[in-house]
């Protein structure tokens, strides 16, 4: 079995990835002279980094007739469609005027695509169908406070879609068959058994389901007649790494990602008639990730393995030559966004950490010699800009765990581009959210922005992160503000020892769990960081768990066991002790907080609580609040506005350079309830913005 370096850039990502590096090596005389100070590096405008992409999420309809993508319409991201052979004749088929459309996909009904949209970041996503012939857009889930869950599309049932809707019971989704032409829904199953997910075959017959247990594990159920019987059991320890992965079109094979009786999750194929299990692929270093499947048969043809960088392990020789052909685009990473139903045409995205995304059309000829046609760059504004590489590194924790991490160095600190610093610079420890997620190699807007401003950026997969086996993930249970935070501190010490930075010039920054880690950094280890930037991070773990969305009911036992159980006195005490709010009086370094008022996961009250506590104790804080945002800042106007504030904040704290706020509040809903005077130019920019809005 041959493994190819073909890491995927997420098909739905709206941040730029990269264009291929030139195949022509530079000679010594052609190579640019190494820079020795950040002032010699071109300053990349925030608009190029955080503004709307020119195109993103490029897809081809299953019949190959339509090419589609997300692009701005009057400044708001909408879905555009063109004839596949004439991209220049594209037209917008959605007319969103608010936060924009980011998640869309084609149905198998001719000329019909689907998209999801919420309101103001509330995550009550409705499913819409667009008929290209008539131009009509129909809400298929037109119910208040309802979140649609798409459970099935099939080329065998092209005129319908399976959709879960929680309009009857906010906690559990009933399953409906929805007619794409009329919008009529037919009940398939009323969910009275607390089922968290359904798996249907290509004929939309229910075959399997999953149900969470009170112990935090789950049961896999099998359909028998009109009811369910227990088919398999997943212990709590394997719940994040074991789950059904899908059926082949003929229903004969069930794919299962499974970590039971092992550490890392491997892919198994299970004969649905006999129950016989066959190991398809495994890797002792990491859990297997995404997969490529044949569009008609559903057979898995390749699986992703992501340790330091993502690789594709090819299982089906029929696509080996094709993937080798795509690998030759450049040294970066390739993802396959869509494949037509006849599998003759693929849409491919290529990127590298230091280069913006480029989309290609690949017309297969069956032997890997197909035609590769460049379509367009996702963010041409970044073409030729001084973007920098990202370096995978392995860091040892104090108790001997290996922390897969990623280091991005500013251009002036790594003149020979070998990933080793020439001189220490200020550093931002950028902490991922989840915490049940991970950092990976690839283009990242925040990395490039911060490096361009003069900061090294370190990203750490601390224990509790997913992807490195269940033992590593489960090692984070009960360790919020404990050994999970120790891993971050160990990584900072590594960076100091390696000459990346100095102890007095390190900031901590992150969103969601990364925001929590920022608050922990400034309360539990108040002398370690020079300042912190918290984006939608929880401050009070008791109120966080008391206000999770109702449709998270199937995941709540996981939260309670991995954090602390708010239903017990012991759990409440643990949650209180590990809450930054409890230790707010320890904060002695500058703090910037960003929050969306409509966030359904980390409510505005989380940020309000810690801001009020800091004000009561006379501790300065800058609080930025957006009334039309949720869990993060989706509107580019708001993203630019917050990052303009963050840039000035970090410049004051760490000494990096900052682009003036200028016009970057234009179109934003930014409010700063407190602390505007602590960021240079912020108060004046707010006043100018307020006057402009009043005109």
Secondary structure, 3 states (H helix, E strand, C coil): CCEECCCCCCCCCCCCCECCCCCCCCCCCCCCCCCCCHHHCCCCCHHHHHCCCCCEEEEECCCCCEEEEEEEECCEEEEEEEECCEEEEEEECCCCCCCCCCEEEECCCCCEEEEEECCCCCCCCEEEEEECCCCCEEECCCCCCCCCEEEECCCCCCCEEEEEEEEEECCEEEEEEEECCCCCEEEEECCCCCEEEEEECCCCCEEEEEEECCCCCEEEEEEECCEEEEEEEECHHHCCCCEEEEECCCCCEEEEEECCCCCCCEEEEEECCCCCEEEEECCCCCCEEEEEECCCCCCEEEEEEECCCEEEEECCHHHHHHHHHHHCCCCCEEEEEEECCCCCEEEEEEEECCEEEEEEEEECCCCCCCEEEEEEECCHHHCCCCCCCEEEEEEECCCCCEEEEEEECCHHHCCCCCCCCCCCCCEEEEECCCCCCCCCCCCCHHHHHHHHCCCEEEEECCCCCCCCCHHHHHCCCCCCCCHHHHHHHHHHHHHHHCCCCCCCCEEEEEECHHHHHHHHHHHCCCCCCCEEEEECCCCCHHHHHHCCCHHHHHHHHHHHHHCCCCCCHHHHHHHHHCCHHHHHHHCCCEEEEEEECCCCCCCHHHHHHHHHHHHHCCCCCEEEEECCCCCCCCCHHHHHHHHHHHHHHHHHHHCCCCCCCCCCCCCCCEEEEECHHHCCCHHHHHHHHHHHHHC
